[in-house]
Amino acid sequence: MAWLLEHTHAFQGGQVLELHVRKQRLFDETTGREIPATTIITAIIRYELLSGDMAAPHTVTRIAKMTMAGVTDFSIFEQEGADFSEIGVIHAEFSCDRLRFWFDPQGELYVICDQAEIEEVSRPGADRPVPAGATEWTFQAHTGDLPSVAWFLDRLDRAGLPCAWRPSKRTTRPHPALQWEGYLMLASAHGVPRGGGVFIQTYGPLDGCGFGLTVRASDTHENGISRLITVLAEIVVRSFAGRCLVGTQIMEREEWLERRAMVWGARRDE
């Protein structure tokens, strides 16, 4: 519990993006009835931490999935005009073999559970707002070295999606973890780049990870962009062990691959 509060800085200034309540039941053959088995509450929380020295501070953005299992009591309550999604302070305690979490002083979000697990994806804080409606996919490798731009270009060429690379120009001081960033643009049959392409930003070790990258596109309906993002994700996830962030959903590499296989299987059936 002490580690959680120190690591997250008690989620101060964070925001609950999603909240899921799942109740599981078992069928009792003796009585012929379903009986409650367990309740699981999952909270997706985004929060930022300020790090670095006072002369050159920088932020780290974390998306956390906090899964609270064996829930014996909880409260989700919003009065008119209130919003429990903004976390001002969190209280937590461990007593009588139970974990207790208050995500605000008024108790609008309150959970008592047997165990809790937290998974996170970290990335450098954005120095510019993300365009509304943009599609993002983030991958954080557990270990390993960041591949080069040439590595990506070579893999995309093998996948039948030859691309050109255009590095982006910065007017502000970059986050110290950032490595390289720019645009992957699909090449025509003559090797000429077409369209705005896909923005890719990479970073080195952050929060104990090997490396990370974020892929972003403002318009996935543009010719070939959606497929380029999909192939990029496939290349990365099949080459490295790590964790994915798709929208607000955090998935381990194996879960992501399993879901992709289900999607492609459904498409083939159609």
Buried (B, 14 or more C-beta within 10 A) or exposed (E): EEEBEEBBBBBEBBBBBBBEEEEEEEEEEEEEEEEEEBBBBBBBBBBBBEBEEEEEEBBBBBBBBBBBBBBEEBEEEEEEEEEBBEBBEBBBEEEEEBBBBBBBEEEBBBBBBEEBEBEBBBBBBEBEEEEEEEBBBBBBBBEEEBBEBEEBBEBBEEBEBBBBBEEEEEEEEBBEBBBBBBBBBBBEEEEEBBBBBBBBBBBBBBBEBBBBBBBBBBBBEBEBBBBBBBBBBBBBBEEBEBBBBBEEBBBBBEEBBEBBEEEEEEEEEE
